[in-house]
Amino acid sequence: MLAVTLADIRLFLHVLAATLWVGGQLTLAVLVPVLRGFDGATKVSARRFNQIAWPAYAVLLVTGVWNMLELPDDYPADAQTTLHVKLGFFLLSGLAAFLHTRATSKPALAIWGAVGALTALGALFFGVQLG
């Protein structure tokens, strides 16, 4: 059996948080049309999801910074560019998700929800590319 390292724990926490942030958004997006049939269920579900989504986003931020602090001095330039693109998607995902929580109209909810999910997927894709 392999020894468990601090790097393993860091990566596990990062992947777990990404699973909750990205997967949760996609799951909720699929459930919303069904939940609309039950009075108030959509808002209750969204609030409940936010109780785990935002802590997951914070864990992504902390473990992401931790990951960057562990990069070697000779980290390749093309990987650095990919990392910057990933960070851009990550920040846009958080901003869009925040704007989604503040939206007051159905079009704004739909737009910011879609932007949040798509940018979360972008961050995930470029994170996998770096992995």
Contact map, one row per residue, 1 for C-alpha under 8 A:
11100000000000000000000000000000000000000000000000000000000000000000000000000000000000000000000000000000000000000000000000000000000
11110000000000000000000000000000000000000000000000000000000000000000000000000000000000000000000000000000000000000000000000000000000
11111000000000000000000000000000000000000000000000000000000000000000000000000000000000000000000000000000000000000000000000000000000
01111101100000000000000000000000000000000000000000000000000000000000000000000000000000000000000000000000000000000000000000000000000
00111111100000000000000000000000000000000000000000000000000000000000000000000000000000000000000000000000000000000000000000000000000
00011111110000000000000000000000000000000000000000000000000000000000000000000000000000000000000000000000000000000000000000000000000
00001111111000000000000000000000000000000000000000000000000000000000000000000000000000000000000000000000000000000000000000000000000
00011111111100000000000000000000000000000000000000000000000000000000000000000000000000000000000000000000000000000000000000000000000
00011111111110000000000000000000000000000000000000000000000000000000000000000000000000000000000000000000000000000000000000000000000
00000111111111000000000000000000000000000000000000000000000000100110000000000000000000000000000000000000000000000000000000000000000
00000011111111100000000000000000000000000000000000000000000000100000000000000000000000000000000000000000000000000000000000000000000
00000001111111110000000000000000000000000000000000000000000000000000000000000000000000000000000000000000000000000000000000000000000
00000000111111111000000000000000000000000000000000000000001100100000000000000000000000000000000000000000000000000000000000000000000
00000000011111111100000000000000000000000000000000000000001100110000000000000000000000000000000000000000000000000000000000000000000
00000000001111111110000000000000000000000000000000000000000000000000000000000000000000000000000000000000000000000000000000000000000
00000000000111111111000000000000000000000000000000000000000000000000000000000000000000000000000000000000000000000000000000000000000
00000000000011111111100000000000000000000000000000000001101100000000000000000000000000000000000000000000000000000000000000000000000
00000000000001111111111000000000000000000000000000000001100100000000000000000000000000000000000000000000000000000000000000010000000
00000000000000111111111100000000000000000000000000000000000000000000000000000000000000000000000000000000000000000000000000000000000
00000000000000011111111110000000000000000000000000011001000000000000000000000000000000000000000000000000000000000000000000000000000
00000000000000001111111110000000000000000000000000001101100000000000000000000000000000000000000000000000000000000000000100000000000
00000000000000000111111111000000000000000000000000000000000000000000000000000000000000000000000000000000000000000000100110010000000
00000000000000000111111111100000000000000000000000000000000000000000000000000000000000000000000000000000000000000000000000000000000
00000000000000000011111111110000000000000000000010001000000000000000000000000000000000000000000000000000000000000000000000000000000
00000000000000000001111111111000000000000000000000000000000000000000000000000000000000000000000000000000000000000000100000000000000
00000000000000000000011111111100000000000000000000000000000000000000000000000000000000000000000000000000000000000000100000000000000
00000000000000000000001111111110000000000000000000000000000000000000000000000000000000000000000000000000000000000000000000000000000
00000000000000000000000111111111000000000000010000000000000000000000000000000000000000000000000000000000000000000000000000000000000
00000000000000000000000011111111100000000000000000000000000000000000000000000000000000000000000000000000000000000000000000000000000
00000000000000000000000001111111110000000000000000000000000000000000000000000000000000000000000000000000000000000000000000000000000
00000000000000000000000000111111111000000000000000000000000000000000000000000000000000000000000000000000000000000000000000000000000
00000000000000000000000000011111111100000100000000000000000000000000000000000000000000000000000000000000000000000000000000000000000
00000000000000000000000000001111111110000000000000000000000000000000000000000000000000000000000000000000000000000000000000000000000
00000000000000000000000000000111111111000000000000000000000000000000000000000000000000000000000000000000000000000000000000000000000
00000000000000000000000000000011111111001100000000000000000000000000000000000000000000000000000000000000000000000000000000000000000
00000000000000000000000000000001111111111100000000000000000000000000000000000000000000000000000000000000000000000000000000000000000
00000000000000000000000000000000111111100000000000000000000000000000000000000000000000000000000000000000000000000000000000000000000
00000000000000000000000000000000011111111100000000000000000000000000000000000000000000000000000000000000000000000000000000000000000
00000000000000000000000000000000000111111100000000000000000000000000000000000000000000000000000000000000000000000000000000000000000
00000000000000000000000000000000000101111111000000000000000000000000000000000000000000000000000000000000000000000000000000000000000
00000000000000000000000000000000001101111111100000000000000000000000000000000000000000000000000000000000000000000000000000000000000
00000000000000000000000000000001001101111111110000000000000000000000000000000000000000000000000000000000000000000000000000000000000
00000000000000000000000000000000000000011111111000000000000000000000000000000000000000000000000000000000000000000000000000000000000
00000000000000000000000000000000000000011111111100000000000000000000000000000000000000000000000000000000000000000000000000000000000
00000000000000000000000000000000000000001111111110000000000000000000000000000000000000000000000000000000000000000000000000000000000
00000000000000000000000000010000000000000111111111000000000000000000000000000000000000000000000000000000000000000000000000000000000
00000000000000000000000000000000000000000011111111100000000000000000000000000000000000000000000000000000000000000000000000000000000
00000000000000000000000000000000000000000001111111110000000000000000000000000000000000000000000000000000000000000000000000000000000
00000000000000000000000100000000000000000000111111111000000000000000000000000000000000000000000000000000000000000000000000000000000
00000000000000000000000000000000000000000000011111111100000000000000000000000000000000000000000000000000000000000000000000000000000
00000000000000000000000000000000000000000000001111111110000000000000000000000000000000000000000000000000000000000000000000000000000
00000000000000000001000000000000000000000000000111111111000000000000000000000000000000000000000000000000000000000000000000000000000
00000000000000000001100100000000000000000000000011111111100000000000000000000000000000000000000000000000000000000000000000000000000
00000000000000000000100000000000000000000000000001111111110000000000000000000000000000000000000000000000000000000000000000000000000
00000000000000000000000000000000000000000000000000111111111000000000000000000000000000000000000000000000000000000000000000000000000
00000000000000001101100000000000000000000000000000011111111100000000000000000000000000000000000000000000000000000000000000000000000
00000000000000001100100000000000000000000000000000001111111110000000000000000000000000000000010000000000000000000000000000000000000
00000000000000000000000000000000000000000000000000000111111111000000000000000000000000000000000000000000000000000000000000000000000
00000000000011001000000000000000000000000000000000000011111111100000000000000000000000000000000000000000000000000000000000000000000
00000000000011001100000000000000000000000000000000000001111111110000000000000000000000000000000000000000000000000000000000000000000
00000000000000000000000000000000000000000000000000000000111111111000000000000000000000000000000000000000000000000000000000000000000
00000000000000000000000000000000000000000000000000000000011111111100000000000000000000000000000000000000000000000000000000000000000
00000000011011000000000000000000000000000000000000000000001111111110000000000000000000000000000000000000000000000000000000000000000
00000000000001000000000000000000000000000000000000000000000111111111000000000000000000000000000000000000000000000000000000000000000
00000000000000000000000000000000000000000000000000000000000011111111100000000000000000000000000000000000000000000000000000000000000
00000000010000000000000000000000000000000000000000000000000001111111110000000000000000000000000000000000000000000000000000000000000
00000000010000000000000000000000000000000000000000000000000000111111111000000000000000000000000000000000000000000000000000000000000
00000000000000000000000000000000000000000000000000000000000000011111111000000000000000000000000000000000000000000000000000000000000
00000000000000000000000000000000000000000000000000000000000000001111111000000000000000000000000000000000000000000000000000000000000
00000000000000000000000000000000000000000000000000000000000000000111111100000000000000000000000000000000000000000000000000000000000
00000000000000000000000000000000000000000000000000000000000000000011111110100000000000000000000000000000000000000000000000000000000
00000000000000000000000000000000000000000000000000000000000000000000011111100000000000000000000000000000000000000000000000000000000
00000000000000000000000000000000000000000000000000000000000000000000001111100000000000000000000000000000000000000000000000000000000
00000000000000000000000000000000000000000000000000000000000000000000000111110000000000000000000000000000000000000000000000000000000
00000000000000000000000000000000000000000000000000000000000000000000001111111011000000000000000000000000000000000000000000000000000
00000000000000000000000000000000000000000000000000000000000000000000000001111111000000000000000000000000000000000000000000000000000
00000000000000000000000000000000000000000000000000000000000000000000000000111111100000000000000000000000000000000000000000000000000
00000000000000000000000000000000000000000000000000000000000000000000000000011111110000000000000000000000000000000000000000000000000
00000000000000000000000000000000000000000000000000000000000000000000000000111111111000000000000000000000000000000000000000000000010
00000000000000000000000000000000000000000000000000000000000000000000000000111111111100000000000000000000000000000000000000000000000
00000000000000000000000000000000000000000000000000000000000000000000000000001111111110000000000000000000000000000000000000000000000
00000000000000000000000000000000000000000000000000000000000000000000000000000111111111000000000000000000000000000000000000000100010
00000000000000000000000000000000000000000000000000000000000000000000000000000011111111100000000000000000000000000000000000000110010
00000000000000000000000000000000000000000000000000000000000000000000000000000001111111110000000000000000000000000000000000000000000
00000000000000000000000000000000000000000000000000000000000000000000000000000000111111111000000000000000000000000000000000100100000
00000000000000000000000000000000000000000000000000000000000000000000000000000000011111111100000000000000000000000000000001110110000
00000000000000000000000000000000000000000000000000000000000000000000000000000000001111111110000000000000000000000000000000100000000
00000000000000000000000000000000000000000000000000000000000000000000000000000000000111111111000000000000000000000000000000100000000
00000000000000000000000000000000000000000000000000000000000000000000000000000000000011111111100000000000000000000000001101100000000
00000000000000000000000000000000000000000000000000000000000000000000000000000000000001111111110000000000000000000000001101100000000
00000000000000000000000000000000000000000000000000000000000000000000000000000000000000111111111000000000000000000000000000000000000
00000000000000000000000000000000000000000000000000000000000000000000000000000000000000011111111100000000000000000001001000000000000
00000000000000000000000000000000000000000000000000000000000000000000000000000000000000001111111110000000000000000011111100000000000
00000000000000000000000000000000000000000000000000000000100000000000000000000000000000000111111111000000000000000001000000000000000
00000000000000000000000000000000000000000000000000000000000000000000000000000000000000000011111111100000000000000001000000000000000
00000000000000000000000000000000000000000000000000000000000000000000000000000000000000000001111111110000000000011011000000000000000
00000000000000000000000000000000000000000000000000000000000000000000000000000000000000000000111111111000000000011011000000000000000
00000000000000000000000000000000000000000000000000000000000000000000000000000000000000000000011111111100000000000000000000000000000
00000000000000000000000000000000000000000000000000000000000000000000000000000000000000000000001111111110000000010000000000000000000
00000000000000000000000000000000000000000000000000000000000000000000000000000000000000000000000111111110000111111001000000000000000
00000000000000000000000000000000000000000000000000000000000000000000000000000000000000000000000011111110000010000000000000000000000
00000000000000000000000000000000000000000000000000000000000000000000000000000000000000000000000001111111000000000000000000000000000
00000000000000000000000000000000000000000000000000000000000000000000000000000000000000000000000000111111110110010000000000000000000
00000000000000000000000000000000000000000000000000000000000000000000000000000000000000000000000000000111110110000000000000000000000
00000000000000000000000000000000000000000000000000000000000000000000000000000000000000000000000000000011111110000000000000000000000
00000000000000000000000000000000000000000000000000000000000000000000000000000000000000000000000000000011111111000000000000000000000
00000000000000000000000000000000000000000000000000000000000000000000000000000000000000000000000000000000111111100000000000000000000
00000000000000000000000000000000000000000000000000000000000000000000000000000000000000000000000000010011111111110000000000000000000
00000000000000000000000000000000000000000000000000000000000000000000000000000000000000000000000000011011111111111000000000000000000
00000000000000000000000000000000000000000000000000000000000000000000000000000000000000000000000000010000011111111100000000000000000
00000000000000000000000000000000000000000000000000000000000000000000000000000000000000000000000000010000001111111110000000000000000
00000000000000000000000000000000000000000000000000000000000000000000000000000000000000000000000110110010000111111111000000000000000
00000000000000000000000000000000000000000000000000000000000000000000000000000000000000000000000110010000000011111111100000000000000
00000000000000000000000000000000000000000000000000000000000000000000000000000000000000000000000000000000000001111111110000000000000
00000000000000000000000000000000000000000000000000000000000000000000000000000000000000000000100110000000000000111111111000000000000
00000000000000000000000000000000000000000000000000000000000000000000000000000000000000000001111110010000000000011111111100000000000
00000000000000000000010011000000000000000000000000000000000000000000000000000000000000000000100000000000000000001111111110000000000
00000000000000000000000000000000000000000000000000000000000000000000000000000000000000000000100000000000000000000111111111000000000
00000000000000000000000000000000000000000000000000000000000000000000000000000000000000001101100000000000000000000011111111100000000
00000000000000000000110000000000000000000000000000000000000000000000000000000000000000001100100000000000000000000001111111110000000
00000000000000000000010000000000000000000000000000000000000000000000000000000000000000000000000000000000000000000000111111111000000
00000000000000000000000000000000000000000000000000000000000000000000000000000000000001001100000000000000000000000000011111111100000
00000000000000000000000000000000000000000000000000000000000000000000000000000000000011111100000000000000000000000000001111111110000
00000000000000000100010000000000000000000000000000000000000000000000000000000000000001000000000000000000000000000000000111111111000
00000000000000000000000000000000000000000000000000000000000000000000000000000000000000000000000000000000000000000000000011111111100
00000000000000000000000000000000000000000000000000000000000000000000000000000000011011000000000000000000000000000000000001111111110
00000000000000000000000000000000000000000000000000000000000000000000000000000000001001000000000000000000000000000000000000111111111
00000000000000000000000000000000000000000000000000000000000000000000000000000000000000000000000000000000000000000000000000011111111
00000000000000000000000000000000000000000000000000000000000000000000000000000000000000000000000000000000000000000000000000001111111
00000000000000000000000000000000000000000000000000000000000000000000000000000010011000000000000000000000000000000000000000000111111
00000000000000000000000000000000000000000000000000000000000000000000000000000000000000000000000000000000000000000000000000000011111
